[in-house]
Amino acid sequence: MDNTKVKKLHDFYRKNLMDVMAFWSKYGLDLDYGGIFTCLDKNGELYNTDKSVWFQGRALWIYSHLYNTFEKREEWLEAASSIYRFLIRYCSDETGKMYFSVTRDGKPLQKRRYVFSETFAIIGLAEYSRACGDMSALDRAWALHERVLDIYRDPLGIPPKIDPATRTGRNHSLPMILLSATQCLREIDPRPSCDSLTLEFVDTILKYFYKPDEKALFENVGPNGERLDSPQGRLVNPGHAIESAWFILHEGLAGNDRTMIDNALEILECSLEIGWDTDYGGLLSFVDIEGKPPEQLEWDMKMWWPHTEALYATLLAYSITGGQKYEEWFDRIHEYSFSRFADSDGEWFGYLHRDGSLSNTLKGSMWKGPFHLPRALLLCIRQLEKML
């Protein structure tokens, strides 16, 4: 990329980041009860006042991280403080287990077996502690991290969906998200245990889930990494695989580990090849590696978040290698994403049909809010600045 292109992209991504955050600050923040709404339609109007606990943690991270690393805007710190107070007051039960959703005023609604609410709270609490200098927030982050680690290491820590007496296995999502959470914690408070943990999670992903002979990173494998002959065992989630690839790239760069970097680049390339829809463009949501019918009925939809992860991952890969193929992938994903997902106010629609037409006009839901898109825009801005 020449400097003219890099500068143009930098300015474009910066404007989009500011527009996206303006959308969420204008329509998402709950000025009465605190916290953030995420169920917003095209015009920013609420269609559901229940609150996603995932996004209390995620939004806490993005507002705090922007304040810490991008611009010291008081409105961002105020938003983070409001979300923090709501999160610690309403989003956990008496045992410390976090909810999946609560009402607008913080009454509990739903818990799930998983610990993703906790992992997103970890990164939000840690980043907020740096923004406001509140060490109690960092202590909460480390306590949650230890809690999730205990569950991760205990085979029965999360009640299994399938009877373990009949079938056991491993899922990619937990080591992947713990890798990211630990990296975020290390950035704020680099304790000696962080490096060994991140290396453990990378090793787990590469040892059990990545199959170089099949050129695929699988979502589900047997207890020893063996392929499972089932829809779950044949499943590739391109978005997760691409996200994992750049988490591993970050770790390889931090440790100057060329082998790890090469493995991550291989995962990125094969995941793009598997996921890209050669008929209509865009990344498929789920793929059966053998071409059999996927279980997920939304398998051929184009969701916003894999495209945001692919934007940053391909730009990072290009900046590391200078490889033209990564620039071409970046250009392809950039063109597809901003011509189909992006709306005039900067925020993206979430879901497209396979042919690229809108499935609906929501810009937020219990699963979509200010995280994947602003994070990717910010990371791309930083990478473009380095390239300049």
C-alpha positions, 0 to 999 in steps of 0.5 A: 500500500502506498502512503496515499492509500494508507492515509485515505484509509486512516481518515476514513476509519477514524471518521467511521469510528467517531460516527459509530460511537456517536450513535451508541452514545446518543441512543444506547446510554440509559440516562435514568438507570445507567448501563447501556441498551443495545436493542436499537433499530435503524434510527436508534429507537429502542425495540427492547429495553432489556439489557445484555450483560455481555454488552455491559462488559463489552461496552465498558471495555470500548468506552474505557479503552477509547478514553485510555488510548484514543482520546481523553473525552470526558463523555466516554469516561462518564459513559464507562462509569455509568456502565460500571456502576450498573454492571457491579450492582445488577449483573451478578447473583449472590454466588457471583455467577453473572446473568445473560440478561437483566431488565432495564432497572437491573432485575435478573432475567436469564442465566446461561451455562456459559461464562462469556458474560464473565469474560467480557466483564473481565476486560471491561473492569480491567480497562476501566480501572486504568481509566479511572484509577480504581484498583477495586475494579482491577481486583474484581477483574482478577477475581473473575479471571480466577473464577473462569479459570477454575471453571475452565480447568474443571471438566464439570465446571460448565454443565455439559449439553451432552451426557459425558458418559456417552460423548465428550469433547472440546469447544474452541470458543473458551480457550479463544476468549480466555486468550483474549481476556488474558491478553487484555488483563496483561496489558493493564496489569502484566503479572508473571502468570499471564504469559504462561496462560496465554501460551497455554491457550495458544497451544490448546488451539493449535494442538487440538483445533487446528488441523493443518492437513485439512487446512481448517480450524474446527469449533468442536473436537474430541477430548484428544483433538480427534475429528468427530464424524457429526455436524458439530465435528465438521463445523468451521466458524470462519468468524471465530477462526479469523478472530483466533488467528489475530489473537495468536498473531498478537501473541506471536508478535509479543514473543517474537515467535516466528512459528506461532506467527506462521501458524496464525497466518495459515489459520487466517488464510484457510479460514478466509478461503473456507468462509468466503462465498464465491457466488455472492461475496462475503463470509458465510456464518458456518461451513461444514468442512465436507460440504454436507448440510450445516445444522445452523439454519443461518449458515449462509447469512452474512453477519457483521462481526466476522467481517470486522474481524477479517478487516483487522486480521488481513490488515495486520497480516499485510503489515507483518508480511507485506504480502499482496494476497493480504492486501487483496483480501483486505480490499475485498472485505473492505469493499463488501463490508462498507457497501452492504453493512454500513449505513450513512450514520456510520453504524452497521446493520447486523445481518444480511441474506446470502445475496447481500440484501438486508435481513432486517434493519436492526443495528443492535440486539442482545448480541450486537452492540458497540464492540466488534465494529469499533474495536476493529476500526480502532485496531485498523487505525492504529495499524495504519498509523504504524504503516504511515 
